[in-house]
């Protein structure tokens, strides 16, 4: 019978922390150069979206997530964040 060690890494979702030296070691030098070059400029969230995301940082239970999701947002960026959280 085969058993597998299960672990989660953001890489599974194709989210790569380019500042993490451990992550860099997982790729060949040529692949890392391709991954980390010619990236589009980083787009910052607006102030309202930042505040909304800050509220989400302390969510550690389903009940707290439900409370955050019950707050309907008017700001367009916050509505996108809300939608993503709700779908997850």
Secondary structure, DSSP 8 states (H G I E B T S, - for coil): ---------GGGGT---TT-HHHHTTS-HHHHHHHHSS--------HHHHHHHHHHTT--SHHHHHHHHHS---SHHHHHHHHHHHH-
